Amino acid sequence: MRPDRRGVALLAALVLLALSAALATASFSAAHAMRRAAFTALTSARVEIGVRRAFGEVLATWTAALDTLPVGGAVDIVLGAEPLDAGPPLERRARVQRVQEGLYAVTVELCAFSRERPVARRRARLWLERPAAAAPSPADSVSPLVPLARVTHWPLADLY
């Protein structure tokens, strides 16, 4: 006697359909995760590069008003926007604080997209030592005579 094989072809077709759907879903999910990881890596690299640019911008716009800060005083500096064609928009903040006579802490913070829900965030601090100015100059003038000197042996300190 022959066993009854009705419906085996239908069952095999349904199993193959389920396997192909699972394979398609897994490949779509993997592609989406890889795209998100690549975007996060690009954003993190952009924030890392932007930290040095922000420090350079703060040091390039150093004024005599920052040299006359009282000890313990701090000033928030408005940094210009970065070009949008390079990637996601960055929110950049900088703060200069006078720690003691001739010692300043420059802190920058960069956030990709928004400060509430950043994709990447980086905070860094640079310690600067500046000798006391001999004669006070006007508050809006740029003081190019005294070079900026770093205190730390490493270029900057990361704050996470």
C-alpha positions as CSV (number, residue, x, y, z in Angstrom):
1,M,0.0,0.0,0.0
2,R,1.1,3.5,-0.8
3,P,1.0,6.2,1.9
4,D,-1.2,9.1,1.3
5,R,0.9,12.2,0.2
6,R,-1.8,14.7,-0.4
7,G,-0.9,18.3,0.7
8,V,2.9,17.7,0.9
9,A,3.6,20.1,-2.0
10,L,1.4,22.7,-0.3
11,L,3.2,22.3,3.0
12,A,6.6,22.4,1.3
13,A,5.6,25.6,-0.5
14,L,4.5,27.2,2.8
15,V,7.7,26.3,4.5
16,L,9.8,27.7,1.7
17,L,7.7,30.9,1.7
18,A,8.2,31.3,5.5
19,L,12.0,30.7,5.2
20,S,12.3,33.3,2.4
21,A,10.3,35.8,4.4
22,A,12.5,35.3,7.4
23,L,15.6,35.6,5.2
24,A,14.3,38.9,3.7
25,T,13.4,40.3,7.1
26,A,16.8,39.4,8.5
27,S,18.7,41.0,5.6
28,F,16.6,44.1,5.8
29,S,17.2,44.4,9.5
30,A,21.0,43.9,9.1
31,A,21.2,46.5,6.3
32,H,19.3,49.0,8.5
33,A,21.6,48.3,11.5
34,M,24.7,48.7,9.3
35,R,23.4,52.0,7.9
36,R,22.7,53.3,11.4
37,A,26.2,52.2,12.6
38,A,27.9,53.9,9.6
39,F,25.9,57.1,10.3
40,T,26.8,57.0,14.0
41,A,30.5,56.5,13.1
42,L,30.4,59.4,10.7
43,T,28.8,61.7,13.2
44,S,31.2,60.7,15.9
45,A,34.2,61.4,13.6
46,R,32.7,64.8,12.8
47,V,32.3,65.7,16.5
48,E,35.9,64.6,17.2
49,I,37.2,66.8,14.4
50,G,35.0,69.7,15.5
51,V,36.5,69.7,19.0
52,R,39.9,70.9,17.8
53,R,38.2,73.4,15.4
54,A,36.2,74.8,18.4
55,F,39.4,75.2,20.5
56,G,41.1,76.9,17.6
57,E,38.2,79.3,17.2
58,V,38.2,80.2,20.9
59,L,41.9,80.7,20.9
60,A,41.8,82.8,17.6
61,T,39.2,85.1,19.1
62,W,40.9,85.5,22.5
63,T,40.4,89.1,23.6
64,A,41.8,91.2,26.4
65,A,38.4,91.0,28.1
66,L,39.1,87.3,28.8
67,D,42.5,88.3,30.3
68,T,40.7,90.6,32.8
69,L,38.3,88.0,34.1
70,P,38.2,87.8,37.9
71,V,39.5,84.5,39.4
72,G,36.6,82.1,39.5
73,G,34.8,84.0,36.7
74,A,33.6,82.4,33.5
75,V,32.4,83.6,30.1
76,D,30.4,81.6,27.6
77,I,31.5,82.1,24.1
78,V,29.2,81.9,21.1
79,L,30.7,79.8,18.4
80,G,29.7,80.0,14.8
81,A,27.8,77.3,13.0
82,E,29.6,74.6,11.1
83,P,28.7,74.0,7.4
84,L,25.7,71.7,7.0
85,D,27.0,70.0,3.9
86,A,29.6,68.1,5.9
87,G,27.0,66.1,7.8
88,P,24.5,66.5,10.6
89,P,24.2,69.9,12.3
90,L,26.4,70.5,15.4
91,E,25.5,72.5,18.5
92,R,28.7,74.0,19.8
93,R,29.3,75.7,23.1
94,A,32.5,77.0,24.7
95,R,33.3,78.4,28.1
96,V,36.4,80.1,29.4
97,Q,37.0,80.1,33.1
98,R,39.8,81.7,35.0
99,V,40.9,79.2,37.6
100,Q,43.7,81.2,39.2
101,E,46.0,84.1,38.3
102,G,47.3,83.3,34.8
103,L,45.5,79.9,34.5
104,Y,42.4,79.4,32.3
105,A,40.3,76.4,31.6
106,V,38.7,76.4,28.1
107,T,35.9,73.9,27.8
108,V,34.0,73.0,24.6
109,E,31.0,70.8,24.1
110,L,29.7,69.6,20.7
111,C,26.5,67.7,20.2
112,A,25.3,66.3,16.9
113,F,21.7,67.2,16.1
114,S,20.2,68.4,19.4
115,R,21.4,68.7,23.0
116,E,18.3,66.7,24.3
117,R,18.8,63.7,22.1
118,P,22.3,63.8,20.6
119,V,23.7,61.1,18.2
120,A,27.2,62.0,19.3
121,R,28.5,64.2,22.1
122,R,32.0,65.3,23.1
123,R,33.3,67.5,25.9
124,A,36.9,68.5,26.2
125,R,38.9,70.9,28.3
126,L,42.1,72.7,27.5
127,W,44.2,74.3,30.2
128,L,46.0,77.5,29.3
129,E,48.6,79.5,31.1
130,R,48.9,83.2,30.3
131,P,51.2,85.6,32.1
132,A,49.6,88.6,33.7
133,A,49.3,91.6,31.4
134,A,51.6,94.6,32.4
135,A,49.1,97.2,31.4
136,P,45.4,96.7,31.0
137,S,44.2,97.3,27.4
138,P,40.7,98.2,26.2
139,A,38.2,95.4,26.6
140,D,37.4,95.0,22.9
141,S,40.9,94.9,21.6
142,V,42.6,91.7,20.6
143,S,45.8,91.0,22.5
144,P,48.2,89.4,20.0
145,L,51.3,90.2,22.1
146,V,51.1,87.4,24.7
147,P,51.2,83.9,23.2
148,L,49.0,81.2,24.6
149,A,50.8,78.4,26.4
150,R,49.4,75.0,27.3
151,V,49.7,73.7,30.8
152,T,49.1,70.0,30.3
153,H,51.6,67.7,28.5
154,W,48.8,66.2,26.5
155,P,46.9,68.4,24.0
156,L,43.5,68.3,25.8
157,A,41.6,66.5,28.4
158,D,38.5,64.5,27.6
159,L,35.4,64.9,29.8
160,Y,32.9,62.1,29.4
